[in-house]
Amino acid sequence: MKNRKYIFVVGGIMSGIGKGVASASIGAILKARGYEVTAMKVDPYINVDAGTMNPTEHGEVFVLNDGYETDQDMGNYERFLDITLPNDNYMTTGRVYEEVIRKERNLEYKGKCVQVVPHIPLEIIAKIKKASVKAKSDVTIIEIGGTVGEYENILFMEAIRIMKLKNPEDVLTVMLSWVPIPSKIGEMKTKPTQHAVRTLNGTGIQPDFIIARSEIALDKKRKEKISLFCNISEQYVISAPDVDSIYKVPVNFERDDLSRLLLKKLGLSYSRKTDLKKWYDLVDNIKEAKEKVKIGIVGKYFGTGSFLLSDAYISVIEAIKHAAYKQKLKPEIGWIDSEVFEKNPQKLEELKEYDGVVVPGGFGARGIEGKIKTIEFLRKNKIPFLGLCYGMQLTVIEYARNVLGIKDANTTEIDRKTKNPVIDIMSEQKKNLDDNNYGATMRLGAYPAKIKKDTLAYSAYKTTKISERHRHRWEVNPVYIDRLEKNGLIFSGQSPDEKLMEITELPITTHPFFLATQFHPELKSSPFRSHPLFLKFIKASFAQKNKIN
């Protein structure tokens, strides 16, 4: 039997400092050594999946090929490792408890008293091992959500302790901690990290590595202090200073010899030559990007209190970057709240400052009229436009209202009694809504589609058959398709049975780039395989910039 290895990544001090990127980067440098690597995310909340959570609270919901709704870090893993992950690689407290209760009801515990410990940690371990076997991995990276000391993730810490106890040579723990430089003190402080390690020790776990995040690289004195007071060899304290691109992290980790140190600690061969050429090429493209392309994202999930949250659209942002870097362009991304245009339509003129504009997905009524006004302005002013999911539905509504003259055209998501439902609920979804059955009931995951030749979409894909990921309940109402097409709107992508509209566009003789998709192409973009639609969109945006200038 294959002796599989496991690396757990836990957080110290605070969340949001890059555990997901660190986990993905560790996977990338081990993969560059020739090992089979997979990655898992563990979220300690009771939700069974991420699908029912508000993006302004938790960030983007990343949808896997098999339709599972997960945390945004799963997107980081797919992008950095250039792989497609199954739902086995995502776990929540809710999902674990659901499975334990199912087994108890089915008498699979054979009459035992089912307890929080050990049965919950043992189920966690079983899920980790199942995912590793399914992936045929040499090394599995498991990121534990949240930070050490939080009550809700203690059962996952217990799972680590048990795995380490039974197979100490096969399990490593990496703690990612923040080392602050308080502005009024002017000195890098290690004490919070020391306290975080003590808290982790309290769960029975000693970190094997500490990745120290900070504004600047750790100096020798700080490494020595962390080593001394955290009971860890200095060589296992890895400095992770701020970088201007997350895609530089694997290269920086390798400069600290991290892959060799990890493999040595795991008892795996580290004599294999590392191959990070594609990462160095990517970093070079980022460095060489001199010419700028300015892209606006018109959304409604930006505000969280007094702060801006871009995590709600993280895959869109990364897909824009991938396409720009591929063409050695420097992307400048602007955040625009669609509600601004509802209150002050004159501000639409500010959209002319952008070379291209994306209207991403979302749900509900808030900010929707502002998005429709945005799409109309982009269409009339011939500014390159890419609509995603809800963005396509609103494109159809805008066209029906302002070109076909159906002034009350709407979606039944907003107005259930609209007389002109150009966007309507999928028939199989109506019962779900009537029964308040919302979780994991949308059209989710990868579906095939066919592309019409001699269209903008075909010029991007260069094939007539595609597969893309979905997350929605509403569709273009087939009753209106003929009228829309007769008035110039092209449905260039359709489901194989031609019942569902997947892509709509305007001919390039009418507009330089006006295209919207019912699916989420951003979910399949990676730094090494930029999505063809984003690539085409960025190219058109840059061309438009040069044309104007």
C-alpha positions as CSV (number, residue, x, y, z in Angstrom):
1,M,0.0,0.0,0.0
2,K,1.2,3.5,-0.9
3,N,2.6,5.4,2.1
4,R,0.7,8.7,1.6
5,K,1.9,11.9,3.3
6,Y,-0.2,14.7,4.7
7,I,0.6,18.4,5.3
8,F,-1.8,20.4,7.4
9,V,-1.8,24.2,7.1
10,V,-3.3,26.0,10.1
11,G,-3.7,29.7,10.9
12,G,-2.2,31.7,13.7
13,I,-3.2,35.2,14.9
14,M,-5.8,36.1,12.3
15,S,-7.5,35.0,9.1
16,G,-7.2,36.6,5.7
17,I,-3.4,36.5,5.5
18,G,-3.1,33.9,2.7
19,K,-3.4,30.4,4.1
20,G,-5.1,29.3,0.8
21,V,-2.3,30.8,-1.3
22,A,0.4,29.3,1.0
23,S,-1.3,25.9,0.8
24,A,-1.6,26.1,-2.9
25,S,2.0,27.3,-3.3
26,I,3.3,24.4,-1.1
27,G,1.4,22.0,-3.4
28,A,2.9,23.7,-6.5
29,I,6.5,23.4,-5.4
30,L,6.0,19.8,-4.4
31,K,4.4,19.1,-7.8
32,A,7.4,20.8,-9.4
33,R,9.5,18.1,-7.8
34,G,7.5,15.4,-9.6
35,Y,5.2,14.3,-6.8
36,E,1.4,13.7,-7.2
37,V,-0.2,16.4,-5.1
38,T,-3.8,17.2,-4.2
39,A,-5.3,19.8,-1.8
40,M,-8.3,19.9,0.5
41,K,-10.1,22.7,2.3
42,V,-11.7,22.2,5.7
43,D,-14.2,24.9,6.8
44,P,-15.3,24.8,10.5
45,Y,-18.8,26.2,10.0
46,I,-22.0,24.2,10.3
47,N,-23.2,24.9,6.7
48,V,-23.0,21.7,4.7
49,D,-21.5,23.6,1.8
50,A,-20.7,27.3,0.9
51,G,-23.7,27.8,-1.4
52,T,-26.1,29.5,1.1
53,M,-23.6,32.1,2.4
54,N,-23.6,35.8,1.5
55,P,-20.5,36.7,-0.6
56,T,-20.0,39.8,1.5
57,E,-19.5,37.7,4.6
58,H,-17.6,34.8,3.2
59,G,-16.3,35.8,-0.2
60,E,-16.9,34.0,-3.5
61,V,-18.6,30.6,-3.8
62,F,-16.3,28.5,-6.0
63,V,-18.2,25.8,-7.9
64,L,-16.4,22.5,-8.8
65,N,-16.9,20.6,-12.0
66,D,-19.2,18.1,-10.2
67,G,-21.4,21.0,-9.0
68,Y,-20.3,21.2,-5.3
69,E,-20.3,24.7,-3.9
70,T,-17.1,25.4,-2.0
71,D,-14.9,28.0,-0.4
72,Q,-12.9,30.3,-2.7
73,D,-9.6,28.6,-1.6
74,M,-10.6,25.6,-3.7
75,G,-10.2,28.0,-6.7
76,N,-6.6,28.8,-5.6
77,Y,-5.8,25.1,-5.4
78,E,-7.1,24.4,-8.9
79,R,-5.3,27.5,-10.4
80,F,-2.0,26.8,-8.7
81,L,-1.9,23.1,-9.2
82,D,-3.6,23.2,-12.6
83,I,-5.9,20.4,-11.7
84,T,-9.7,19.8,-11.4
85,L,-10.8,18.9,-7.9
86,P,-13.8,16.7,-6.8
87,N,-16.2,17.4,-3.9
88,D,-14.3,14.9,-1.8
89,N,-11.6,17.6,-1.3
90,Y,-14.0,19.9,0.5
91,M,-15.2,19.5,4.0
92,T,-17.3,21.4,6.5
93,T,-18.3,20.7,10.1
94,G,-21.9,20.4,8.9
95,R,-20.9,17.9,6.2
96,V,-19.0,15.8,8.8
97,Y,-21.8,15.8,11.3
98,E,-24.3,15.0,8.6
99,E,-22.3,11.9,7.6
100,V,-21.8,10.7,11.2
101,I,-25.5,11.1,12.0
102,R,-26.4,9.2,8.8
103,K,-24.1,6.4,9.8
104,E,-25.6,6.3,13.3
105,R,-29.2,6.1,11.9
106,N,-28.1,3.3,9.7
107,L,-26.6,1.3,12.6
108,E,-23.1,1.5,11.0
109,Y,-21.6,2.1,14.5
110,K,-23.1,-1.2,15.5
111,G,-24.9,0.1,18.6
112,K,-22.0,2.1,20.1
113,C,-22.5,5.3,21.9
114,V,-21.6,7.8,19.2
115,Q,-19.6,10.7,20.7
116,V,-18.1,14.0,19.5
117,V,-14.7,12.5,20.3
118,P,-13.5,10.2,18.8
119,H,-16.2,9.7,16.1
120,I,-16.1,13.2,14.6
121,P,-12.3,13.4,14.3
122,L,-12.3,9.8,13.0
123,E,-14.8,10.8,10.3
124,I,-12.6,13.8,9.4
125,I,-9.6,11.5,9.0
126,A,-11.6,9.0,6.9
127,K,-12.6,11.8,4.5
128,I,-9.0,13.0,4.2
129,K,-7.8,9.6,3.4
130,K,-10.6,8.9,1.0
131,A,-9.7,12.1,-1.0
132,S,-6.0,11.1,-1.0
133,V,-6.7,7.7,-2.3
134,K,-9.1,9.0,-5.0
135,A,-6.5,11.5,-6.1
136,K,-3.7,8.8,-6.0
137,S,-1.6,11.5,-4.3
138,D,1.8,11.2,-2.8
139,V,1.2,14.3,-0.7
140,T,-2.1,15.8,0.4
141,I,-2.3,19.4,1.5
142,I,-5.1,20.1,4.0
143,E,-5.9,23.7,4.9
144,I,-7.8,24.2,8.1
145,G,-10.1,27.2,8.0
146,G,-10.0,29.9,10.7
147,T,-7.2,30.2,13.3
148,V,-5.8,28.2,16.2
149,G,-7.7,28.7,19.5
150,E,-11.1,29.0,17.8
151,Y,-13.6,26.7,19.5
152,E,-15.2,25.6,16.2
153,N,-12.1,24.1,14.6
154,I,-10.8,22.2,17.6
155,L,-12.2,18.9,16.3
156,F,-10.1,19.3,13.2
157,M,-7.1,19.9,15.4
158,E,-7.9,16.7,17.2
159,A,-8.0,14.9,13.9
160,I,-4.4,16.2,13.1
161,R,-3.3,15.1,16.6
162,I,-4.7,11.6,16.1
163,M,-3.1,11.2,12.6
164,K,0.2,12.5,13.9
165,L,0.1,10.1,16.9
166,K,-0.6,7.0,14.7
167,N,1.8,7.9,11.8
168,P,4.2,10.6,13.0
169,E,6.5,10.2,10.0
170,D,3.6,10.8,7.5
171,V,2.1,14.0,9.0
172,L,3.4,17.6,9.0
173,T,1.8,20.7,10.4
174,V,2.6,24.1,9.0
175,M,1.4,27.2,10.8
176,L,0.9,30.5,8.9
177,S,1.2,33.4,11.3
178,W,1.3,37.2,11.0
179,V,4.3,39.1,12.3
180,P,3.2,42.7,12.6
181,I,5.2,45.9,12.5
182,P,3.1,48.3,14.6
183,S,3.4,51.8,13.0
184,K,3.9,53.5,16.4
185,I,6.6,51.0,17.5
186,G,8.5,50.5,14.2
187,E,9.7,47.1,15.2
188,M,8.7,43.6,14.0
189,K,7.0,41.8,16.8
190,T,7.0,38.0,17.2
191,K,5.0,37.7,20.5
192,P,1.6,37.1,18.8
193,T,3.2,34.2,16.9
194,Q,4.6,32.8,20.1
195,H,1.2,32.9,21.7
196,A,-0.4,31.3,18.7
197,V,2.1,28.4,18.9
198,R,1.4,28.0,22.6
199,T,-2.3,27.8,21.8
200,L,-1.6,25.2,19.1
201,N,0.6,23.3,21.6
202,G,-2.5,23.2,23.9
203,T,-4.3,21.0,21.3
204,G,-1.4,18.6,21.4
205,I,0.2,19.8,18.2
206,Q,3.6,21.2,17.6
207,P,4.1,23.0,14.3
208,D,6.9,21.5,12.1
209,F,7.1,24.7,10.1
210,I,6.1,28.3,10.7
211,I,5.5,30.5,7.7
212,A,5.9,34.1,8.9
213,R,3.8,36.6,6.9
214,S,4.8,40.2,7.2
215,E,5.1,43.4,5.3
216,I,8.9,42.8,4.8
217,A,11.1,39.7,5.0
218,L,12.1,38.5,8.5
219,D,15.5,39.4,9.7
220,K,17.8,36.9,11.4
221,K,17.0,38.2,14.9
222,R,13.3,37.6,14.4
223,K,13.9,34.1,13.0
224,E,16.0,33.3,16.0
225,K,13.3,34.5,18.4
226,I,10.6,32.5,16.7
227,S,12.9,29.5,16.7
228,L,13.8,29.8,20.4
229,F,10.4,30.6,21.8
230,C,8.3,28.4,19.5
231,N,10.5,25.3,19.9
232,I,11.3,25.0,16.2
233,S,14.6,24.8,14.2
234,E,15.5,28.2,12.6
235,Q,15.6,26.6,9.2
236,Y,11.9,25.7,9.5
237,V,10.9,29.3,10.0
238,I,10.0,30.5,6.5
239,S,9.8,34.2,5.7
240,A,6.8,35.2,3.5
241,P,6.9,39.0,2.9
242,D,4.2,40.9,1.0
243,V,4.4,40.5,-2.8
244,D,2.7,42.4,-5.6
245,S,1.4,39.1,-7.1
246,I,0.3,35.9,-5.4
247,Y,2.0,34.0,-8.3
248,K,5.4,35.0,-7.0
249,V,4.8,33.0,-3.7
250,P,5.9,29.5,-5.0
251,V,9.1,31.1,-6.4
252,N,9.8,32.8,-3.1
253,F,9.1,29.6,-1.1
254,E,11.5,27.7,-3.3
255,R,14.2,30.4,-2.7
256,D,14.0,29.4,1.0
257,D,14.4,25.7,-0.1
258,L,11.0,24.9,1.3
259,S,10.2,21.9,-1.0
260,R,13.5,20.2,0.0
261,L,12.9,20.8,3.7
262,L,9.3,19.5,3.5
263,L,10.3,16.4,1.6
264,K,13.2,15.7,3.9
265,K,10.9,16.0,7.0
266,L,8.4,13.7,5.3
267,G,11.0,11.1,4.5
268,L,10.6,11.5,0.7
269,S,13.3,11.8,-1.8
270,Y,14.4,15.4,-2.5
271,S,17.0,14.6,-5.0
272,R,14.5,15.0,-7.9
273,K,15.3,18.1,-9.9
274,T,12.7,20.8,-9.4
275,D,11.0,22.2,-12.5
276,L,9.5,25.7,-11.9
277,K,10.1,27.0,-15.4
278,K,6.4,27.8,-16.0
279,W,6.3,29.7,-12.7
280,Y,9.5,31.7,-13.6
281,D,8.0,32.4,-17.0
282,L,4.8,33.7,-15.4
283,V,6.7,35.9,-13.0
284,D,8.8,37.3,-15.9
285,N,5.6,38.1,-17.8
286,I,4.3,39.9,-14.8
287,K,7.5,41.9,-14.4
288,E,7.7,42.7,-18.2
289,A,4.1,43.9,-18.3
290,K,4.5,47.7,-18.9
291,E,1.5,48.6,-21.0
292,K,-1.7,48.9,-18.9
293,V,-5.2,47.8,-19.6
294,K,-7.9,49.3,-17.3
295,I,-10.8,47.0,-16.5
296,G,-13.9,48.0,-14.5
297,I,-16.0,45.5,-12.5
298,V,-19.5,46.7,-11.9
299,G,-20.9,44.7,-9.0
300,K,-22.8,44.9,-5.8
301,Y,-20.9,42.8,-3.3
302,F,-18.1,45.2,-2.5
303,G,-19.2,46.8,0.7
304,T,-18.5,45.2,4.1
305,G,-19.0,47.9,6.7
306,S,-16.5,50.7,6.0
307,F,-14.3,48.5,3.9
308,L,-14.1,47.1,0.4
309,L,-14.4,43.4,-0.2
310,S,-13.0,42.2,-3.5
311,D,-13.1,38.5,-2.4
312,A,-16.7,38.2,-3.7
313,Y,-15.3,38.3,-7.3
314,I,-11.9,36.7,-6.7
315,S,-12.1,34.3,-9.7
316,V,-13.1,37.1,-12.0
317,I,-10.2,39.2,-10.8
318,E,-7.7,36.3,-11.3
319,A,-9.1,35.5,-14.8
320,I,-8.6,39.1,-15.8
321,K,-5.0,38.9,-14.5
322,H,-4.3,35.6,-16.3
323,A,-5.5,37.0,-19.6
324,A,-3.5,40.2,-19.2
325,Y,-0.3,38.5,-18.1
326,K,-0.6,36.1,-21.0
327,Q,-0.4,39.2,-23.3
328,K,2.3,40.9,-21.1
329,L,-0.2,43.6,-20.1
330,K,-0.6,45.1,-16.7
331,P,-4.2,45.0,-15.5
332,E,-5.6,47.9,-13.5
333,I,-8.9,46.9,-12.0
334,G,-11.5,49.3,-10.7
335,W,-14.4,48.5,-8.4
336,I,-17.7,50.1,-9.3
337,D,-20.8,49.7,-7.1
338,S,-23.8,49.4,-9.5
339,E,-26.1,51.2,-7.0
340,V,-24.2,54.4,-7.7
341,F,-25.7,54.5,-11.2
342,E,-29.2,54.1,-9.9
343,K,-28.8,57.1,-7.7
344,N,-26.8,59.2,-10.1
345,P,-27.1,58.1,-13.8
346,Q,-24.7,60.9,-14.8
347,K,-21.9,58.9,-13.3
348,L,-22.2,56.4,-16.1
349,E,-19.9,58.7,-18.1
350,E,-17.1,57.5,-15.8
351,L,-17.3,54.2,-17.5
352,K,-15.5,55.8,-20.5
353,E,-12.4,55.8,-18.3
354,Y,-12.2,52.0,-18.7
355,D,-10.9,50.0,-21.6
356,G,-13.3,47.3,-20.9
357,V,-16.0,46.5,-18.3
358,V,-17.2,43.2,-16.7
359,V,-20.6,42.8,-15.2
360,P,-20.3,39.6,-13.0
361,G,-22.9,37.3,-11.4
362,G,-25.1,37.7,-8.4
363,F,-28.5,37.3,-7.0
364,G,-31.5,39.4,-6.0
365,A,-32.8,42.9,-6.8
366,R,-30.3,45.2,-5.2
367,G,-28.2,47.1,-7.7
368,I,-29.8,45.4,-10.7
369,E,-31.2,48.5,-12.4
370,G,-27.7,50.1,-12.1
371,K,-26.2,47.0,-13.9
372,I,-28.8,47.3,-16.7
373,K,-28.0,51.0,-17.1
374,T,-24.3,50.0,-17.3
375,I,-24.9,47.4,-20.0
376,E,-27.0,49.9,-22.0
377,F,-24.2,52.5,-21.7
378,L,-21.5,50.0,-22.8
379,R,-23.5,48.8,-25.7
380,K,-24.3,52.3,-27.0
381,N,-20.8,53.6,-26.4
382,K,-19.1,50.6,-27.9
383,I,-17.0,49.9,-24.8
384,P,-15.8,46.2,-24.6
385,F,-18.2,44.3,-22.3
386,L,-18.2,40.9,-20.8
387,G,-21.3,39.7,-18.8
388,L,-21.2,36.7,-16.5
389,C,-24.3,34.6,-15.4
390,Y,-26.7,37.3,-14.1
391,G,-24.7,39.6,-16.3
392,M,-26.0,37.7,-19.3
393,Q,-29.6,37.7,-18.1
394,L,-29.5,41.4,-17.5
395,T,-28.0,41.8,-21.0
396,V,-31.1,40.2,-22.4
397,I,-33.4,42.3,-20.3
398,E,-31.6,45.5,-21.4
399,Y,-31.8,44.5,-25.1
400,A,-35.5,43.6,-24.8
401,R,-36.3,46.9,-23.1
402,N,-34.2,49.3,-25.2
403,V,-34.0,47.7,-28.6
404,L,-37.2,45.6,-28.8
405,G,-39.1,48.3,-27.0
406,I,-40.5,45.9,-24.3
407,K,-40.2,48.5,-21.5
408,D,-41.4,46.2,-18.8
409,A,-39.2,43.2,-19.7
410,N,-37.8,41.7,-16.6
411,T,-36.8,38.5,-14.8
412,T,-39.2,36.6,-12.6
413,E,-36.4,36.5,-10.0
414,I,-37.1,40.2,-9.4
415,D,-40.8,40.4,-10.4
416,R,-42.7,37.1,-10.2
417,K,-45.8,38.8,-11.9
418,T,-44.0,40.5,-14.8
419,K,-46.0,40.4,-18.0
420,N,-42.8,40.0,-20.1
421,P,-40.5,37.5,-18.3
422,V,-37.7,37.4,-20.8
423,I,-35.8,35.6,-18.1
424,D,-37.7,32.9,-16.3
425,I,-37.2,30.2,-13.7
426,M,-36.2,26.8,-15.0
427,S,-39.3,24.6,-14.7
428,E,-37.6,22.0,-12.5
429,Q,-36.6,24.8,-10.1
430,K,-40.1,26.1,-9.4
431,K,-40.9,23.3,-6.9
432,N,-37.5,23.9,-5.1
433,L,-38.5,27.6,-4.5
434,D,-42.1,26.6,-3.5
435,D,-40.6,24.2,-0.9
436,N,-37.9,26.6,0.3
437,N,-35.4,24.0,-0.9
438,Y,-32.4,26.3,-1.6
439,G,-29.2,24.4,-0.7
440,A,-27.4,22.8,-3.6
441,T,-30.5,22.8,-5.9
442,M,-29.4,25.2,-8.6
443,R,-28.1,24.2,-12.0
444,L,-24.6,23.5,-10.7
445,G,-21.3,22.3,-12.2
446,A,-20.1,21.5,-15.6
447,Y,-22.5,21.3,-18.6
448,P,-21.7,20.9,-22.3
449,A,-22.6,23.5,-24.9
450,K,-22.2,24.0,-28.6
451,I,-20.8,27.1,-30.3
452,K,-22.0,28.5,-33.6
453,K,-19.4,29.1,-36.2
454,D,-18.6,32.6,-37.5
455,T,-19.3,34.2,-34.1
456,L,-17.2,36.0,-31.6
457,A,-17.5,33.1,-29.2
458,Y,-16.2,30.7,-31.9
459,S,-13.2,33.0,-32.6
460,A,-12.3,32.7,-29.0
461,Y,-12.8,29.0,-28.4
462,K,-11.9,27.8,-31.9
463,T,-14.2,24.8,-31.3
464,T,-17.9,24.1,-31.5
465,K,-18.0,21.9,-28.3
466,I,-17.3,23.3,-24.9
467,S,-17.9,22.5,-21.2
468,E,-18.4,25.2,-18.6
469,R,-19.5,25.5,-15.0
470,H,-22.9,26.9,-14.0
471,R,-24.5,28.3,-10.8
472,H,-28.0,29.6,-11.5
473,R,-31.8,28.9,-11.5
474,W,-33.1,31.3,-14.2
475,E,-32.7,31.1,-18.0
476,V,-33.5,33.0,-21.1
477,N,-37.2,32.5,-21.8
478,P,-37.4,30.6,-25.2
479,V,-40.6,32.5,-26.0
480,Y,-38.6,35.6,-26.7
481,I,-35.6,34.2,-28.4
482,D,-36.9,34.5,-32.0
483,R,-37.7,38.2,-31.5
484,L,-34.4,38.9,-29.9
485,E,-32.4,37.3,-32.7
486,K,-34.5,39.1,-35.4
487,N,-33.5,42.3,-33.7
488,G,-29.7,41.6,-33.9
489,L,-28.9,39.7,-30.7
490,I,-26.9,36.5,-31.4
491,F,-27.2,33.4,-29.2
492,S,-23.8,32.0,-30.2
493,G,-23.7,29.3,-27.5
494,Q,-26.5,26.9,-26.7
495,S,-27.1,23.6,-24.8
496,P,-26.7,20.5,-27.0
497,D,-30.6,20.3,-27.3
498,E,-30.8,24.0,-28.2
499,K,-33.2,24.7,-25.3
500,L,-30.9,26.7,-23.1
501,M,-29.1,29.8,-24.2
502,E,-25.5,29.8,-23.0
503,I,-23.8,32.8,-24.7
504,T,-25.2,35.9,-26.3
505,E,-23.3,38.5,-28.3
506,L,-23.5,41.3,-30.8
507,P,-21.7,41.0,-34.2
508,I,-18.2,42.6,-34.3
509,T,-19.5,44.8,-37.1
510,T,-21.9,46.4,-34.5
511,H,-19.7,46.4,-31.4
512,P,-15.9,45.6,-30.8
513,F,-16.7,43.2,-28.0
514,F,-20.1,42.7,-26.5
515,L,-20.6,39.1,-25.1
516,A,-22.2,37.6,-22.1
517,T,-22.3,34.0,-20.8
518,Q,-24.9,32.1,-18.7
519,F,-22.0,30.1,-17.2
520,H,-19.0,31.2,-15.2
521,P,-15.9,31.0,-17.4
522,E,-13.7,32.5,-14.6
523,L,-14.0,29.3,-12.7
524,K,-11.9,27.4,-15.3
525,S,-9.2,30.0,-15.8
526,S,-5.6,29.5,-14.5
527,P,-2.4,31.4,-14.8
528,F,-1.1,28.8,-17.3
529,R,-4.4,28.3,-19.2
530,S,-6.0,31.7,-19.5
531,H,-9.7,31.3,-20.4
532,P,-10.3,32.0,-24.1
533,L,-13.2,34.4,-23.5
534,F,-11.2,36.5,-21.0
535,L,-8.2,36.4,-23.4
536,K,-10.4,37.7,-26.2
537,F,-12.0,40.3,-24.0
538,I,-8.7,41.7,-22.7
539,K,-7.3,41.7,-26.3
540,A,-10.3,43.7,-27.5
541,S,-10.1,46.1,-24.5
542,F,-6.4,46.8,-25.2
543,A,-7.2,47.3,-28.9
544,Q,-10.0,49.7,-28.0
545,K,-7.7,51.7,-25.7
546,N,-5.1,52.1,-28.5
547,K,-7.9,53.0,-30.9
548,I,-9.2,55.8,-28.6
549,N,-5.7,57.1,-27.8
